[in-house]
Amino acid sequence: MPAPYTPTDQQIRDRRDVGARIHSLRRQANLTQEQLGEHSRIDRRTIGRIENGLVAPTLDQLSAIARALPVPLWRLFRDE
């Protein structure tokens, strides 16, 4: 049986970077985590975990967050 998946250090840093961008964009949009959760249909606790880099969001979640902010999807991955 294969060993359980463990993300690399780089993947953890990337996850934190994306979370920090989402946090920043949410604050710029003057939204709480709860409001972003309502607009994106993602639980507020999950929004918090994504922003803190504790979970790797799915593409569907990232797309929903980008639409709710509203920004293009690529803005979640890099600054302008």
N, C-alpha and C positions, 0 to 999 in steps of 0.2 A: 504494500500500500504506500502511495507517495506521501511525503511529509506535508504537513499543513502549509498553506501559502503564507509567506511572510513578505511584506513589501520591503523593497530596498530603501536605504536611507534617502536616495534621490527621489523615489516615489513618495516618501513621506514629506520631504521638502516641497515637492510639487503640489501635493494635496493641501499643505498648509498655505502655499502661495495662492492657489485658486480660492481657498476659503477666505483668505485675507482680502482678495479682490472683491469677492461677493459681499463681504462685510462692509468694505469701503463704499461700494456701489449702492448697497442698501441704505447706508447712512446718508449718502448724497441724495438719494431719492426720498429721504426723510420717512423711512418705513421702519417699523419694529420687526423683530423676527416673526412675531405673530401675524402681522399684516402681510409680510412677504409670504409666509406660509399659506395664508388665505388666498392670496392672489395666484400663487403657484400650485396650490392644492397639495402642498407638502407639509407634513406635521412640523410645528414650531420647534420641537426638540430635534428633529432631523436637520432643520435649517441651522440650528446651533452647532450640531455635531459637524456639519459640512463646513461652516465658517471656522471652526476650531481645528479643522484638519483631522478629525477623529474617524471619519468615514470617507470612503471614496464614492462620490456621487455618480449615479448612472448618467448616461447621455440624456435620457428622458428627463431626469431631474434638472440637469444643467440647462436644458432647453426651456423647461418650464420657468426656471429662475430667471433666465435671460429675458424671456417674454414678459415676466411680471415686473422687471425693473424699470422700464424696458430698454434693453441694450442689445446689440448684436451678440451672438453667442461667443465670438472670438474675444470680446472684451473680458470675459471671465478668465481668459488664459494669458492675456498680455495687456499692458497699458497702452494708451494711444501714443 
